[in-house]
């Protein structure tokens, strides 16, 4: 078990106005040093065993202040800040003046915009991912990373499975400290030694969403905190090693793969596992669609349950990966029964802990071409869950009937609003709007339910829906300029008291009545009402503009019909 403390360095010593410094190397200011001294005091009882740091002067000095000479500090080149290319060392006013089009383009696409000579956030996140993998292979106990706002945001978006389009919404003040539970010391063993005779092609390297099956498995495992992944190879071992080689991955070759089964390969992988690990996820290379949620749920229950085998189950059907305590390995080595690890689970059912999860991906694999086609189709469809999948998630979370009814009502109105918007010339994804409406109160029974639901949906692989759900209560300033899917769900939710349609005025009058005499609460409610009214006006203006365009292009009768429909919706 352990905790990662992700720390942003203190305020640098800028000359004059604040500047864009990615690769520009500046020392700390005196204020920045004081910020780091406060961080040291805050973490004095955190029992940090090692600090990993970017090689920049401002981060190295920050790490030394936190360490006080007592905690080892290791430089990791990949932790350097995102490179801003031709924007380096310019003030933000200078950037806006010299590169107005580029500045605007970056605001619209933080993930993939690249200043000349610089790098994108996506490239930065790839670096952060490799650094995190390398650190986890050697880390033990609590650790700290001292880095930069851009890199920290990229890494947090990876850990939380958040969309890079929302990366600037992640707070990163100078001297801020972000906590992440690393969990127990877990690794993984993946058997990729089969002949793939029924598939024809080499199954581990079949493509899936821009990466191979094996790459998908490793990426999800590392994001869940796996310290080491051992891949057992057989056929075309060189191809697998060439594609998958990297920090935290080791290979074991089963030279007898043509005449031995999966159990032999599994035991070879277990024996090659590092002795410091507490447990190992086991899975074949053709079962890549388990979610981050499933891995984290297994790890959480591994931490407290009195069991040696942890198996996820979807609607009564067991799936992958199986999580095994390393202390149970001798039992596996001595097992003489049939059916391999499945037989072991049946024989030692008293040591088996089954975990129900809302994750159909755990029961999908690619034994034959038809199975592989189902994998690909499922992977594409799961970007936005269907209505049936959303209802299944509501049932799984045991959402009370009145909340389910509210979510259904909000979703139906949101789809109606999105459809009207699209008929007026918009380009909203109605499937995303419907899923956001259905799932916006998925965690209503939890504190900070919007953020909790977004986090859960991210772990299940629904990042786009998570971004829609995250803002259904409050829209940040940057999202109040135009209508998108999140704004539609936000507005639709405001038109309901339970399952009863209401006006914005009625909704907020009810809230004000509840907090009569509390001036601070009343002011906050009025600000929320102003935001909702602003978004409704933007929506209406777009419909009116669309109706005007329609008059010029369509017969009068159709225009009058649509105007009448719009008026009904606005009422």
C-alpha positions in Angstrom: 0.0 0.0 0.0 1.1 3.6 -0.5 0.2 7.1 -1.5 1.5 9.2 -4.3 1.9 12.9 -3.5 1.9 14.9 -6.8 3.3 18.3 -6.1 3.6 21.4 -8.2 6.8 23.5 -7.7 6.7 26.9 -6.0 6.4 30.2 -7.8 9.4 30.8 -10.1 11.4 34.0 -10.1 9.8 35.7 -13.1 11.4 38.9 -14.4 8.4 41.3 -14.6 5.1 39.9 -15.9 4.4 36.1 -15.5 5.6 34.2 -18.6 5.0 30.9 -20.3 7.8 28.7 -19.1 7.8 25.1 -20.2 11.4 24.3 -21.0 12.6 27.7 -19.8 14.7 27.0 -16.7 14.0 29.5 -13.8 14.8 29.2 -10.1 12.3 29.6 -7.4 11.3 33.1 -6.1 11.4 33.7 -2.4 7.6 33.4 -2.3 8.1 30.0 -4.1 10.5 28.9 -1.4 8.1 29.8 1.3 5.4 27.8 -0.5 7.6 24.8 -0.5 8.4 25.2 3.2 4.7 25.1 3.9 4.4 21.9 1.8 7.2 20.4 3.8 5.4 21.2 7.1 2.2 19.8 5.6 3.9 16.5 4.6 6.2 16.1 7.7 4.2 13.1 8.9 3.5 11.6 5.5 6.4 9.1 5.7 7.6 9.8 2.1 10.3 7.4 1.2 11.5 8.9 -2.0 10.9 12.1 -4.1 11.0 11.9 -7.9 11.6 15.2 -9.6 11.7 16.9 -13.0 15.3 18.1 -13.8 14.3 21.8 -14.0 15.8 24.2 -11.4 12.5 25.2 -10.0 11.5 21.6 -9.3 14.9 20.4 -8.0 15.0 23.3 -5.5 11.4 22.6 -4.5 12.2 18.9 -3.9 15.3 19.7 -1.9 13.3 22.0 0.4 10.7 19.3 0.9 13.4 16.7 1.5 15.4 18.7 4.0 18.3 16.4 3.2 16.5 13.4 4.7 14.5 12.0 1.8 16.3 10.6 -1.3 15.6 12.6 -4.4 15.7 11.1 -7.9 15.6 13.0 -11.2 13.4 11.7 -13.9 13.8 13.4 -17.3 10.4 12.5 -18.5 8.8 14.6 -15.7 9.9 17.8 -17.5 7.2 20.4 -18.2 5.4 20.4 -21.6 7.5 22.2 -24.2 5.9 25.4 -25.5 8.1 25.8 -28.5 8.0 29.4 -30.0 5.9 30.5 -27.0 8.6 29.9 -24.5 9.4 32.8 -22.2 6.8 35.0 -23.7 4.1 36.7 -21.5 0.6 35.6 -22.2 -0.3 39.0 -23.5 2.6 38.7 -26.0 1.4 35.3 -27.1 -2.1 36.6 -27.7 -0.7 39.5 -29.7 1.9 37.6 -31.8 -0.1 34.3 -32.3 -3.8 35.2 -32.0 -5.0 32.4 -34.2 -2.8 29.8 -32.5 -3.8 31.0 -29.0 -7.5 30.6 -30.0 -6.9 27.2 -31.5 -5.2 26.0 -28.3 -8.2 27.1 -26.3 -10.4 24.9 -28.5 -8.2 21.9 -28.5 -5.8 21.6 -25.6 -5.2 17.9 -26.3 -3.6 18.2 -29.7 -2.5 21.8 -30.3 1.2 22.2 -30.7 3.1 25.5 -30.8 5.8 25.6 -33.4 8.7 23.6 -32.0 6.7 22.5 -29.0 4.6 19.4 -28.0 0.9 18.6 -27.4 -0.7 17.7 -24.2 -1.2 14.2 -25.6 2.5 13.8 -26.2 3.2 15.2 -22.7 0.8 12.7 -21.2 2.6 9.9 -23.0 5.8 11.0 -21.3 4.1 11.2 -17.9 2.7 7.7 -18.5 6.2 6.3 -19.1 7.6 8.1 -16.1 4.8 6.8 -13.9 5.4 3.3 -15.1 9.1 3.5 -14.4 8.6 5.0 -10.9 6.0 2.3 -10.0 8.5 -0.5 -10.8 10.8 0.7 -8.0 8.6 2.6 -5.6 7.6 1.2 -2.2 5.5 2.9 0.3 4.6 6.6 0.1 6.3 8.6 -2.7 6.3 12.2 -4.0 6.6 13.6 -7.5 7.6 17.2 -7.8 6.8 18.5 -11.3 4.9 21.1 -13.3 1.3 22.3 -13.9 1.1 20.9 -17.4 2.7 17.5 -16.7 0.8 17.1 -13.4 -2.5 17.8 -15.2 -1.6 15.3 -17.9 -0.8 12.6 -15.3 -3.9 13.3 -13.2 -6.1 13.1 -16.4 -4.5 9.7 -17.0 -5.0 8.4 -13.4 -8.6 9.6 -13.3 -9.3 8.7 -16.9 -10.4 12.2 -17.7 -10.6 13.6 -21.2 -7.7 15.8 -22.2 -10.3 18.3 -23.5 -10.9 19.1 -19.8 -7.3 19.1 -18.7 -7.3 22.8 -17.8 -10.1 22.3 -15.3 -7.7 20.3 -13.0 -6.5 22.7 -10.3 -2.7 23.2 -10.1 -1.8 26.2 -8.1 1.9 26.7 -7.1 2.7 24.5 -4.2 -0.5 22.4 -4.6 -0.4 18.8 -3.4 -2.6 16.1 -5.1 -3.1 12.7 -3.3 -3.4 9.4 -5.2 -3.8 6.0 -3.5 -1.3 3.7 -5.2 -2.9 0.7 -3.4 -1.3 -2.7 -2.7 1.8 -3.8 -4.5 0.3 -5.6 -7.5 1.7 -6.9 -10.8 0.3 -8.8 -13.7 1.0 -12.0 -15.7 -0.3 -12.1 -19.2 -0.1 -15.4 -21.2 0.6 -14.7 -24.9 2.1 -18.1 -25.7 -0.8 -19.7 -27.6 -0.6 -20.8 -31.2 -3.6 -18.8 -32.2 -4.5 -21.7 -34.4 -8.3 -21.0 -34.4 -7.8 -17.3 -35.1 -5.2 -17.6 -37.8 -3.5 -14.3 -37.0 -1.4 -13.8 -33.9 -4.1 -12.8 -31.3 -2.0 -10.7 -28.9 -1.1 -8.2 -31.7 -4.6 -7.9 -33.3 -5.6 -4.2 -33.5 -8.2 -2.7 -31.2 -8.9 1.0 -31.3 -5.5 2.1 -32.5 -3.5 -0.3 -30.4 -3.0 -4.1 -30.0 -4.9 -6.3 -27.6 -1.8 -6.7 -25.5 -1.1 -2.9 -25.5 -4.7 -2.2 -24.3 -4.3 -4.7 -21.5 -0.9 -3.3 -20.4 -2.2 0.3 -20.6 -5.2 -0.4 -18.4 -3.1 -2.4 -15.9 -0.5 0.3 -15.5 -3.1 3.0 -15.1 -4.6 0.9 -12.3 -1.2 0.9 -10.5 0.4 -2.4 -11.6 4.1 -2.2 -10.7 5.3 -5.0 -13.1 3.8 -6.8 -16.0 5.2 -10.2 -17.1 4.3 -11.4 -20.5 4.8 -15.1 -21.3 5.5 -15.5 -25.1 5.4 -18.4 -27.5 4.7 -17.9 -31.2 6.4 -14.9 -32.8 7.9 -13.9 -29.4 10.3 -11.4 -31.1 7.3 -9.4 -32.6 5.6 -9.2 -29.2 8.8 -8.1 -27.4 9.5 -5.5 -30.1 6.0 -3.9 -29.8 5.6 -4.1 -26.0 9.1 -3.5 -24.7 9.1 -0.6 -22.1 9.4 0.3 -18.4 7.8 -2.2 -16.1 7.4 -5.0 -18.7 9.4 -8.2 -18.6 9.2 -11.2 -20.9 9.4 -15.0 -20.3 9.5 -17.3 -23.3 7.8 -20.7 -23.2 9.8 -22.6 -25.7 7.4 -25.5 -25.4 4.3 -23.5 -26.2 3.2 -25.9 -29.0 2.9 -28.8 -26.6 2.0 -27.2 -23.2 -1.1 -25.4 -22.1 -2.0 -22.1 -20.4 -1.3 -23.5 -16.9 2.4 -24.1 -17.8 2.7 -20.6 -19.2 0.9 -19.1 -16.1 3.3 -20.8 -13.7 6.3 -19.6 -15.7 5.0 -16.1 -15.4 4.3 -16.4 -11.6 7.8 -17.7 -11.0 9.3 -14.7 -12.8 7.3 -12.3 -10.7 9.2 -10.0 -8.4 9.1 -11.3 -4.8 8.1 -7.9 -3.3 4.7 -8.0 -5.0 1.7 -8.8 -2.8 -0.5 -10.0 -5.7 -0.8 -10.5 -9.4 -3.5 -10.0 -11.9 -3.7 -13.0 -14.3 -5.3 -13.0 -17.7 -4.8 -14.3 -21.3 -3.7 -11.9 -24.0 -7.1 -12.1 -25.8 -9.2 -10.6 -23.0 -8.4 -6.9 -23.1 -11.8 -5.1 -22.4 -11.9 -5.1 -18.6 -12.3 -1.6 -17.2 -10.2 0.4 -14.8 -13.1 0.2 -12.4 -12.9 -3.6 -12.3 -9.1 -3.5 -11.5 -9.5 -0.9 -8.8 -12.4 -2.7 -7.3 -10.4 -6.0 -7.1 -7.4 -4.1 -5.6 -9.7 -2.5 -3.0 -11.2 -5.8 -1.9 -7.7 -7.5 -2.0 -6.7 -5.0 0.7 -9.3 -6.2 3.3 -10.9 -9.6 2.3 -9.7 -12.8 3.8 -9.1 -14.6 0.4 -6.4 -15.6 -1.9 -8.2 -15.5 -5.3 -10.3 -12.6 -6.4 -12.5 -13.0 -9.5 -14.8 -10.4 -11.1 -18.3 -11.5 -12.1 -20.7 -9.9 -14.6 -24.3 -11.0 -14.2 -23.3 -14.3 -12.6 -20.6 -15.1 -15.2 -16.9 -15.1 -14.1 -14.4 -13.2 -16.1 -10.9 -11.8 -16.3 -8.6 -10.8 -14.8 -8.2 -13.1 -11.8 -6.2 -11.5 -8.9 -4.0 -13.9 -7.0 -2.0 -13.4 -3.8 1.6 -14.2 -4.4 1.6 -16.2 -1.1 -0.9 -18.6 -2.8 1.6 -19.4 -5.7 2.9 -22.6 -4.0 -0.6 -24.1 -4.0 -0.9 -23.4 -7.7 2.5 -25.0 -8.4 1.5 -28.2 -6.6 -2.0 -28.4 -8.1 -2.5 -31.8 -9.9 -6.2 -31.4 -10.9 -7.8 -30.4 -14.2 -9.0 -27.2 -15.9 -6.0 -25.1 -14.8 -6.8 -22.0 -12.8 -10.5 -22.5 -13.2 -10.2 -25.9 -11.6 -8.1 -24.3 -8.8 -10.9 -21.7 -8.2 -13.4 -24.5 -7.9 -11.2 -26.7 -5.7 -10.3 -23.8 -3.3 -13.6 -22.1 -3.4 -13.2 -21.3 0.3 -10.3 -19.0 -0.7 -12.2 -17.5 -3.6 -13.8 -14.1 -3.3 -16.1 -13.2 -6.2 -16.8 -9.5 -7.0 -19.9 -8.4 -9.0 -19.0 -5.6 -11.4 -21.0 -3.8 -14.0 -18.4 -4.6 -16.7 -19.5 -6.8 -19.7 -15.9 -6.5 -21.0 -14.6 -9.0 -18.4 -16.4 -11.9 -20.1 -15.3 -11.1 -23.7 -12.3 -12.7 -25.4 -11.1 -13.5 -28.9 -10.9 -17.3 -29.3 -12.1 -17.2 -32.9 -12.6 -14.5 -35.6 -16.3 -14.0 -34.6 -15.3 -13.4 -31.0 -12.7 -10.8 -32.2 -15.4 -9.0 -34.3 -17.5 -8.8 -31.1 -14.6 -7.3 -29.2 -14.1 -4.6 -31.8 -17.9 -3.8 -32.0 -18.1 -3.7 -28.2 -15.1 -1.4 -27.9 -16.7 1.0 -30.4 -20.1 1.0 -28.8 -18.9 1.5 -25.3 -17.7 5.1 -25.9 -21.3 6.2 -25.1 -23.4 3.6 -23.3 -26.8 2.7 -24.7 -30.0 3.4 -22.9 -30.2 -0.2 -21.8 -26.7 0.0 -20.4 -27.5 3.2 -18.6 -30.6 1.5 -17.0 -28.4 -1.4 -16.0 -26.0 0.9 -14.2 -28.9 2.6 -12.4 -30.0 -0.8 -11.1 -26.5 -1.8 -10.2 -26.1 1.4 -8.1 -29.5 0.7 -6.5 -30.8 4.1 -7.5 -34.2 4.7 -5.8 -37.2 4.6 -8.1 -37.9 8.3 -7.7 -34.4 9.2 -8.8 -34.6 6.8 -11.7 -37.8 8.5 -12.8 -36.2 11.9 -12.5 -33.2 10.8 -14.6 -35.5 9.3 -17.3 -37.5 12.6 -17.4 -34.4 14.7 -17.7 -32.9 12.5 -20.4 -36.1 12.6 -22.5 -36.3 16.4 -22.3 -32.5 16.7 -23.0 -32.9 14.6 -26.2 -35.9 16.7 -27.3 -33.9 19.9 -26.7 -30.8 18.6 -28.5 -33.0 17.5 -31.4 -34.5 20.9 -31.7 -31.1 22.5 -31.6 -29.8 20.2 -34.3 -32.8 21.0 -36.5 -31.9 24.6 -36.2 -28.4 23.9 -37.5 -26.5 22.5 -34.5 -24.4 19.3 -34.3 -25.0 17.8 -30.9 -24.6 14.1 -30.2 -28.0 13.1 -29.0 -26.8 9.7 -27.8 -24.3 11.4 -25.6 -27.0 13.8 -24.4 -29.3 10.9 -23.5 -26.6 9.0 -21.6 -25.7 12.2 -19.7 -29.3 12.8 -18.8 -29.8 9.2 -17.7 -26.7 9.0 -15.6 -26.3 12.5 -14.2 -27.6 11.5 -10.7 -26.0 8.0 -10.7 -24.2 8.8 -7.4 -26.9 11.1 -6.0 -26.7 9.3 -2.7 -23.0 10.1 -2.3 -21.4 13.5 -1.3 -20.4 15.7 -4.2 -22.4 13.4 -6.4 -21.7 15.0 -9.7 -17.9 14.5 -9.3 -18.4 11.0 -7.9 -20.6 10.0 -10.8 -18.0 11.4 -13.3 -15.2 9.6 -11.6 -17.1 6.3 -11.7 -18.0 6.7 -15.4 -14.4 7.5 -16.2 -13.3 4.3 -14.6 -15.9 2.4 -16.5 -14.5 3.9 -19.8 -17.2 6.5 -20.4 -15.0 9.6 -20.4 -17.2 11.6 -22.8 -20.3 11.0 -20.7 -18.4 11.7 -17.5 -17.6 15.2 -18.8 -21.3 15.8 -19.4 -22.3 14.5 -16.0 -19.6 16.4 -14.2 -21.1 19.8 -15.0 -24.9 19.1 -14.6 -25.0 21.1 -11.4 -22.6 24.0 -12.1 -21.2 25.1 -15.4 -17.7 26.6 -15.2 -17.2 30.0 -16.9 -15.5 28.5 -20.0 -18.6 26.4 -20.7 -21.1 29.3 -20.6 -20.1 30.7 -24.0 -22.0 28.2 -26.2 -24.3 25.2 -26.1 -22.8 21.7 -26.0 -24.0 18.4 -24.7 -23.1 19.2 -21.1 -25.1 22.5 -21.3 -28.2 20.7 -22.7 -28.1 18.2 -19.8 -27.5 21.0 -17.3 -30.5 23.0 -18.7 -32.8 20.0 -18.9 -32.1 19.1 -15.2 -33.0 22.7 -14.2 -36.5 22.3 -15.7 -37.5 19.6 -13.2 -38.5 19.4 -9.6 -38.4 15.7 -9.2 -40.4 14.5 -12.2 -42.5 17.6 -12.5 -41.7 20.2 -15.2 -41.2 23.7 -13.9 -39.8 27.0 -15.0 -36.3 28.2 -14.0 -38.0 30.9 -11.9 -40.1 28.3 -10.0 -37.0 26.1 -9.4 -34.9 28.8 -8.0 -37.7 30.4 -5.9 -38.1 27.1 -4.2 -34.3 27.0 -3.4 -34.4 30.6 -2.1 -37.4 29.8 0.1 -35.3 27.0 1.7 -32.5 29.4 2.6 -34.4 32.5 3.6 -32.2 34.8 5.7 -28.9 33.1 4.7 -27.5 35.9 2.6 -24.5 34.0 1.4 -26.6 31.0 0.3 -29.2 33.4 -1.4 -26.4 35.1 -3.3 -25.0 31.8 -4.5 -28.5 30.6 -5.6 -29.1 33.9 -7.6 -25.8 33.5 -9.3 -26.8 29.9 -10.4 -30.1 31.2 -11.6 -28.3 33.9 -13.7 -26.1 31.2 -15.3 -29.1 29.0 -16.1 -31.0 32.0 -17.6 -27.9 33.0 -19.6 -27.6 29.5 -21.1 -31.3 29.3 -21.9 -31.1 32.6 -23.7 -28.1 31.3 -25.8 -30.2 28.2 -26.6 -33.3 30.3 -27.6 -31.2 32.7 -29.7 -29.8 29.8 -31.6 -33.3 28.4 -32.3 -34.5 31.8 -33.5 -31.5 32.2 -35.8 -32.2 28.7 -37.1 -35.9 29.5 -37.7 -34.8 32.6 -39.7 -32.5 30.5 -41.8 -35.3 28.0 -42.3 -37.7 30.7 -43.6 -35.2 31.5 -46.3 -34.8 27.9 -47.4 -38.0 26.1 -46.6 -41.7 26.5 -47.3 -43.6 28.8 -45.0 -45.8 26.0 -43.6 -42.8 24.1 -42.3 -41.2 27.2 -40.8 -44.4 28.0 -38.9 -44.6 24.4 -37.7 -41.1 24.5 -36.3 -41.6 27.9 -34.7 -44.7 26.5 -33.0 -42.7 23.5 -31.7 -40.0 25.8 -30.4 -42.5 28.0 -28.5 -44.0 24.9 -26.9 -40.6 23.7 -25.7 -39.7 27.2 -24.3 -42.9 27.3 -22.3 
